[in-house]
Amino acid sequence: MKTTATILKEIRQHYQISQAKLAKLLNTSVRTVQHWEQADYQPSGTAVRLIQILATDDAVYTALTNLEEENTIMYLEHDDQKFTIMGVQFRNQEEYRATMNAIISNMYEGFEPTKEDVQDARRFYDEGPISAQEMLAKIRTSTNRKVE
């Protein structure tokens, strides 16, 4: 089994980043990362989880880097009690949670959902997935709207 120190070094080598960059991604100090890499002490809490997923999922690195660069907080208007996302009502917790997870996952990649996007996701539960042609038409309409 690999040590945390080894995993941290491998993460930095894999992403070709400095201890300072890793510290910024993990929201800690450079000195703390140095201590972890020297096995002086072990990370705990959220840092452990972030290190684990950074070691296994390149998308997480990309998402953290994007958040750092944009320095913005992502928020999706929702109500866990009423099962609504951006005012769009879902029939049950399962549909609500699945849609929340899908939208939030895409937000890490830069997706900025609109109420229409949430409504489209909601329609999926009633009508099933849309065809490729319908999707392309929506994209074209959306692109034209932004250009105008």
Rosetta silent file (secondary structure, phi, psi, omega in degrees, C-alpha in Angstrom):
SEQUENCE: MKTTATILKEIRQHYQISQAKLAKLLNTSVRTVQHWEQADYQPSGTAVRLIQILATDDAVYTALTNLEEENTIMYLEHDDQKFTIMGVQFRNQEEYRATMNAIISNMYEGFEPTKEDVQDARRFYDEGPISAQEMLAKIRTSTNRKVE
SCORE:     score description
SCORE:     0.000 S_00000001
   1 L     0.000  135.299 -178.616    0.000    0.000    0.000 S_00000001
   2 L   -75.910  148.391  175.626    1.306    3.435   -0.957 S_00000001
   3 L   -82.879  161.261  177.007    1.914    6.084    1.639 S_00000001
   4 H   -60.395  -39.613  179.270    0.214    9.459    1.510 S_00000001
   5 H   -58.308  -44.600  179.385    3.608   11.045    0.900 S_00000001
   6 H   -65.202  -43.235 -179.684    4.131    8.851   -2.179 S_00000001
   7 H   -61.995  -43.568  178.748    0.620    9.534   -3.471 S_00000001
   8 H   -61.487  -42.719  178.442    1.099   13.299   -3.135 S_00000001
   9 H   -64.332  -40.678  178.260    4.367   13.167   -5.046 S_00000001
  10 H   -64.610  -39.605  177.117    2.731   11.043   -7.748 S_00000001
  11 H   -60.085  -47.595 -178.619   -0.163   13.516   -8.021 S_00000001
  12 H   -64.493  -38.137  177.777    2.277   16.392   -8.481 S_00000001
  13 H   -68.046  -44.156 -178.764    4.271   14.451  -11.061 S_00000001
  14 H   -58.839  -46.347 -177.829    1.149   13.328  -12.920 S_00000001
  15 H   -91.355   -3.620 -179.667   -0.235   16.866  -13.195 S_00000001
  16 L    54.481   55.280 -179.110    3.223   18.454  -13.412 S_00000001
  17 L  -124.709  158.405  178.775    2.481   20.915  -10.636 S_00000001
  18 L   -83.397  171.454  174.427    4.486   22.404   -7.787 S_00000001
  19 H   -62.986  -35.292  179.641    3.850   21.989   -4.089 S_00000001
  20 H   -63.793  -42.662  179.161    2.486   25.550   -4.133 S_00000001
  21 H   -65.639  -43.470  178.172   -0.061   24.689   -6.838 S_00000001
  22 H   -62.400  -41.743  178.745   -1.124   21.534   -4.989 S_00000001
  23 H   -60.050  -40.990  179.425   -1.449   23.518   -1.762 S_00000001
  24 H   -64.652  -41.908  179.203   -3.717   26.014   -3.539 S_00000001
  25 H   -64.714  -35.223 -177.900   -5.904   23.218   -4.935 S_00000001
  26 L   -90.974    1.580 -179.724   -6.186   21.621   -1.491 S_00000001
  27 L    55.883   51.132  178.457   -6.758   25.000    0.203 S_00000001
  28 L  -142.222 -179.563 -179.279   -3.794   24.609    2.520 S_00000001
  29 L   -87.967  158.816  176.512   -0.311   26.055    2.935 S_00000001
  30 H   -60.976  -41.320 -179.111    2.785   25.031    1.009 S_00000001
  31 H   -60.398  -38.581  178.683    4.435   24.128    4.315 S_00000001
  32 H   -63.801  -44.699  177.383    1.580   21.738    5.114 S_00000001
  33 H   -60.459  -41.035  177.893    2.006   19.973    1.756 S_00000001
  34 H   -60.470  -43.976  178.036    5.743   19.744    2.462 S_00000001
  35 H   -61.361  -41.796  178.927    5.028   18.154    5.852 S_00000001
  36 H   -64.151  -43.336 -178.739    2.659   15.658    4.226 S_00000001
  37 H   -69.061  -26.544  177.775    5.202   14.765    1.535 S_00000001
  38 L   -89.850    0.741 -179.604    7.915   14.310    4.162 S_00000001
  39 L    61.381   28.547  175.107    5.504   12.147    6.204 S_00000001
  40 L   -68.213  -38.500  172.500    5.901   14.463    9.201 S_00000001
  41 L  -157.254  168.494 -173.006    2.148   14.192    9.661 S_00000001
  42 L  -102.470  145.894  173.195   -0.934   13.033    7.773 S_00000001
  43 L   -68.031  162.740  178.517   -3.686   15.068    6.134 S_00000001
  44 L  -144.071  170.789  174.957   -7.187   14.749    7.550 S_00000001
  45 L    59.743 -133.980 -176.693  -10.793   15.560    6.753 S_00000001
  46 H   -61.096  -35.025  179.917  -11.601   17.083    3.394 S_00000001
  47 H   -58.464  -40.685  179.743   -7.934   17.125    2.355 S_00000001
  48 H   -62.095  -44.885 -179.606   -7.821   13.317    2.526 S_00000001
  49 H   -64.120  -43.991  178.787  -10.890   13.017    0.295 S_00000001
  50 H   -62.976  -41.563  178.985   -9.547   15.515   -2.223 S_00000001
  51 H   -62.575  -43.529  179.344   -6.185   13.754   -2.345 S_00000001
  52 H   -60.011  -44.628 -177.693   -7.912   10.404   -2.899 S_00000001
  53 H   -79.376  -29.224  173.869   -9.981   11.661   -5.808 S_00000001
  54 H   -62.751  -32.618 -178.898   -7.155   13.729   -7.307 S_00000001
  55 L   -74.406  -15.490 -174.490   -5.156   10.515   -7.413 S_00000001
  56 L  -124.383   -8.861 -172.079   -7.862    8.704   -9.380 S_00000001
  57 L  -142.388  105.674 -179.484   -9.843   11.237  -11.418 S_00000001
  58 H   -62.202  -28.113 -179.487   -8.345   13.784  -13.824 S_00000001
  59 H   -63.487  -31.961  179.627  -11.717   15.529  -14.129 S_00000001
  60 H   -67.059  -42.397  177.015  -11.458   16.592  -10.484 S_00000001
  61 H   -59.189  -45.909  179.937   -8.113   18.274  -11.158 S_00000001
  62 H   -60.947  -45.197 -179.329   -9.639   20.098  -14.119 S_00000001
  63 H   -63.130  -45.215  179.786  -12.653   21.176  -12.067 S_00000001
  64 H   -64.201  -39.713  178.709  -10.522   22.432   -9.171 S_00000001
  65 H   -64.932  -43.027  178.449   -8.228   24.294  -11.544 S_00000001
  66 H   -62.858  -42.317  179.038  -11.194   25.911  -13.303 S_00000001
  67 H   -62.837  -42.183 -179.458  -12.703   26.985  -10.000 S_00000001
  68 H   -63.046  -43.401 -177.666   -9.395   28.421   -8.898 S_00000001
  69 H   -68.505  -41.656 -177.641   -8.939   30.361  -12.138 S_00000001
  70 H   -78.377  -26.573 -179.858  -12.468   31.725  -12.221 S_00000001
  71 L    52.782   39.260  179.001  -12.520   32.396   -8.501 S_00000001
  72 L  -119.480  157.914  176.547  -16.305   32.130   -8.574 S_00000001
  73 L  -101.923  126.938  178.068  -18.747   30.216   -6.460 S_00000001
  74 L   -87.101  134.170  176.756  -21.086   27.934   -8.332 S_00000001
  75 L  -140.965  137.100  176.680  -24.618   27.837   -7.032 S_00000001
  76 L  -118.393  117.969 -179.624  -27.675   26.106   -8.363 S_00000001
  77 L   -62.395  123.448 -179.375  -30.998   27.387   -7.029 S_00000001
  78 E  -157.044  162.666  177.725  -32.800   24.420   -5.522 S_00000001
  79 E  -136.022  108.731 -177.550  -35.105   23.338   -2.722 S_00000001
  80 L   -66.469  -23.942 -178.962  -34.492   19.899   -1.198 S_00000001
  81 L   -81.547  -39.221 -176.721  -37.869   19.949    0.568 S_00000001
  82 L   -95.495   -4.984 -177.652  -40.000   20.859   -2.449 S_00000001
  83 L    58.442   48.258  177.122  -37.842   18.978   -5.018 S_00000001
  84 E  -118.687  145.088  173.480  -37.395   22.059   -7.202 S_00000001
  85 E  -127.408  120.499 -177.283  -34.412   23.189   -9.255 S_00000001
  86 L    50.735   37.040  178.270  -34.551   26.767  -10.556 S_00000001
  87 L    83.521   -4.359 -179.467  -38.280   26.673   -9.805 S_00000001
  88 E   -88.260  122.970 -176.879  -38.863   23.485  -11.836 S_00000001
  89 E   -82.671  133.467  173.036  -40.811   20.898   -9.822 S_00000001
  90 L  -108.404  151.071 -173.070  -39.766   17.227   -9.837 S_00000001
  91 L   -69.931  -33.697 -175.395  -42.183   14.443   -8.933 S_00000001
  92 L  -151.546  171.164 -176.767  -40.017   12.686   -6.389 S_00000001
  93 H   -63.946  -36.106 -178.919  -36.702   12.730   -4.601 S_00000001
  94 H   -61.414  -49.381  179.090  -35.125   10.181   -6.951 S_00000001
  95 H   -65.693  -41.437  179.003  -35.734   12.279  -10.083 S_00000001
  96 H   -60.910  -50.552 -178.411  -34.781   15.462   -8.251 S_00000001
  97 H   -63.653  -44.083 -179.571  -31.497   14.023   -6.915 S_00000001
  98 H   -60.734  -42.648  179.816  -30.514   12.426  -10.224 S_00000001
  99 H   -68.758  -43.400  177.072  -31.076   15.704  -12.047 S_00000001
 100 H   -56.702  -48.686 -178.247  -29.237   17.736   -9.393 S_00000001
 101 H   -61.491  -42.788 -179.517  -26.244   15.395   -9.599 S_00000001
 102 H   -64.705  -45.314 -178.829  -26.163   15.504  -13.401 S_00000001
 103 H   -65.794  -45.896 -178.882  -26.404   19.289  -13.555 S_00000001
 104 H   -63.883  -40.808  177.442  -23.825   19.874  -10.833 S_00000001
 105 H   -58.312  -41.109  179.207  -21.390   17.431  -12.444 S_00000001
 106 H   -73.185  -28.375  177.689  -21.673   19.384  -15.685 S_00000001
 107 H   -63.966  -32.129  177.272  -21.296   22.698  -13.878 S_00000001
 108 L   -63.667  -22.355  179.087  -17.784   21.579  -12.864 S_00000001
 109 L   -95.353    7.735  176.198  -17.015   21.465  -16.580 S_00000001
 110 L   102.623   -0.645  179.181  -18.237   25.009  -17.121 S_00000001
 111 L   -68.645  131.615  176.165  -21.910   24.346  -17.906 S_00000001
 112 L  -115.649   97.829 -174.118  -24.199   27.168  -16.797 S_00000001
 113 L   -68.273  147.423  173.257  -27.718   25.740  -16.677 S_00000001
 114 L  -108.456  169.173  176.316  -30.787   27.762  -17.573 S_00000001
 115 H   -60.432  -36.831  178.344  -34.331   27.150  -16.402 S_00000001
 116 H   -61.981  -38.489  177.243  -35.028   25.748  -19.897 S_00000001
 117 H   -62.185  -42.076  179.588  -32.230   23.193  -19.416 S_00000001
 118 H   -66.875  -39.671  177.693  -33.801   22.080  -16.138 S_00000001
 119 H   -63.094  -40.595  176.892  -37.216   21.868  -17.801 S_00000001
 120 H   -60.914  -43.138  178.762  -35.687   19.707  -20.556 S_00000001
 121 H   -62.974  -40.142  179.079  -34.182   17.435  -17.925 S_00000001
 122 H   -64.217  -40.901  179.640  -37.573   17.207  -16.188 S_00000001
 123 H   -61.719  -28.950  179.594  -39.312   16.310  -19.489 S_00000001
 124 H   -53.948  -37.806 -177.904  -36.941   13.362  -19.842 S_00000001
 125 H   -70.009  -25.254  179.044  -38.797   11.581  -17.012 S_00000001
 126 H   -92.979  -42.229 -170.302  -42.126   11.916  -18.841 S_00000001
 127 H  -108.993  -10.122 -176.580  -41.140   11.630  -22.491 S_00000001
 128 L    85.528  179.364 -176.374  -37.790    9.837  -22.466 S_00000001
 129 L   -67.254  152.281  177.736  -34.570   11.055  -24.077 S_00000001
 130 L   -86.813  159.240 -178.692  -34.687   13.399  -27.043 S_00000001
 131 L   -76.143  165.587  177.569  -33.261   12.408  -30.416 S_00000001
 132 H   -60.496  -38.115  179.266  -29.940   13.642  -31.759 S_00000001
 133 H   -63.960  -42.718  178.492  -31.826   15.814  -34.264 S_00000001
 134 H   -63.738  -40.129  179.111  -33.845   17.453  -31.493 S_00000001
 135 H   -63.354  -44.730  178.691  -30.669   18.062  -29.504 S_00000001
 136 H   -62.699  -40.473  178.167  -28.935   19.690  -32.489 S_00000001
 137 H   -61.625  -41.574  178.491  -31.960   21.892  -33.123 S_00000001
 138 H   -64.124  -41.694  179.514  -31.885   23.042  -29.480 S_00000001
 139 H   -63.267  -44.775  178.882  -28.170   23.775  -29.704 S_00000001
 140 H   -61.558  -43.745  179.414  -28.647   25.788  -32.896 S_00000001
 141 H   -62.624  -44.540  179.761  -31.508   27.742  -31.344 S_00000001
 142 H   -63.444  -42.331 -179.840  -29.471   28.392  -28.216 S_00000001
 143 H   -65.416  -42.874  179.472  -26.428   29.482  -30.236 S_00000001
 144 H   -63.383  -38.740  179.946  -28.511   31.845  -32.398 S_00000001
 145 H   -62.917  -41.560 -178.332  -30.056   33.426  -29.324 S_00000001
 146 H   -70.063  -31.473 -178.203  -26.631   34.178  -27.818 S_00000001
 147 H   -73.236  -36.387 -175.570  -25.321   35.670  -31.069 S_00000001
 148 L   -66.061    0.000    0.000  -28.230   38.080  -31.537 S_00000001
